[in-house]
Amino acid sequence: MQGVLDVVMYSLGVQDYYFASDGKEAVEIIQLRLGALKAAGVGGIKNIVSDVVMPGIDGNMLLRLIRRIVSCRS
């Protein structure tokens, strides 16, 4: 699946994107990227593509966690 997304991202001209193997890793990446973007004075994350069924944290829980992370940083 990652190979397909690589092709899609490339064809859309997206150069800055990250993959996570599960929901926990996704939360970690999001927290790190938001911190780095804020420190650089740059806008936030524009899109997130996620499975609903994942090991550990499922897609629905991931969305709830992202909302909490974003609201805490506002």
C-alpha positions in Angstrom: 0.0 0.0 0.0 2.8 2.4 0.8 4.1 2.0 -2.8 0.7 3.0 -4.2 0.5 6.1 -1.9 4.1 7.0 -3.0 2.9 7.1 -6.6 -0.2 9.1 -5.8 1.7 11.6 -3.7 4.3 12.0 -6.3 1.7 12.5 -9.1 0.0 15.2 -6.9 3.3 17.0 -6.3 3.3 16.3 -2.6 6.9 16.2 -1.3 6.5 16.3 2.5 4.7 13.2 3.8 5.2 10.5 6.4 4.1 6.9 6.9 3.3 5.2 10.2 3.0 1.5 10.8 0.3 1.9 13.5 -1.8 4.5 15.3 0.7 5.0 18.1 3.5 5.8 15.6 1.1 8.2 13.8 0.4 10.1 17.0 4.1 10.4 17.6 4.8 11.7 14.1 1.9 14.2 14.3 3.1 15.6 17.6 6.7 15.9 16.4 5.7 17.5 13.1 3.3 20.0 14.7 6.0 21.0 17.1 8.5 21.5 14.4 6.1 23.4 12.2 5.1 25.7 15.0 8.7 26.3 15.9 9.4 27.2 12.3 6.4 29.5 12.1 4.9 27.4 9.3 1.3 26.3 8.9 0.0 23.0 10.2 -0.6 19.5 8.8 -3.1 19.7 5.8 -4.1 16.1 5.3 -4.1 12.8 7.1 -4.8 9.5 5.4 -5.5 6.6 7.8 -6.9 3.1 8.0 -9.9 2.6 10.3 -8.6 -0.8 11.4 -5.1 -0.7 12.8 -3.2 -2.4 15.6 -3.3 -0.6 18.9 -5.0 2.7 18.2 -7.7 2.4 15.5 -8.5 5.1 13.1 -11.4 6.5 15.1 -9.4 6.8 18.2 -6.5 8.4 16.2 -8.9 11.1 15.0 -10.0 11.8 18.6 -6.4 12.0 19.7 -5.5 14.3 16.8 -8.3 16.7 17.8 -7.0 16.7 21.4 -3.4 17.4 20.2 -4.6 20.3 18.0 -6.9 21.8 20.5 -4.1 21.8 23.2 -1.7 23.6 20.8 -4.2 26.3 19.9 
